[in-house]
């Protein structure tokens, strides 16, 4: 697994959590945690300056997964859970108080959730192979409960703004 941490905007608090669990090989993890972020010497995330109240977790089982979580602002929750082979997931959160989860069980699935504004919530569940889903929430108070793709080769896209 390759874990890369990239400093983001200046941070003001340390009340944050980041967790990376990897049980495979050739996986890639990118968490943008905030100013002053670093790794603990074992390729695992160790937040030292993430912005206030954000939580990020990535669980990977299998091989060749890519997962990216980018949080800017406060009060965000993000989870990526990947099992199988070659899945790709991205969660990007800007603003305040968003919640997002991506669960991928299978191979060659791609998923992305992009949230801006305040208080948005979304989840993508992919079980199968070659599925693609994208959710864009560019306002406040938007909720898309769960997009479930069970099977192979399905595509979903939703972009909401007020």
PyMOL commands that set and color helices and strands:
alter all, ss='L'
color gray80, all
select strands_A, chain A and resi 2-6+17-25+28-32+38-39+45-46+55-63+66-74+77-85+88-96+99-107+110-118+121-129+132-140+143-152+155-160
alter strands_A, ss='S'
color yellow, strands_A
deselect
rebuild
show_as cartoon
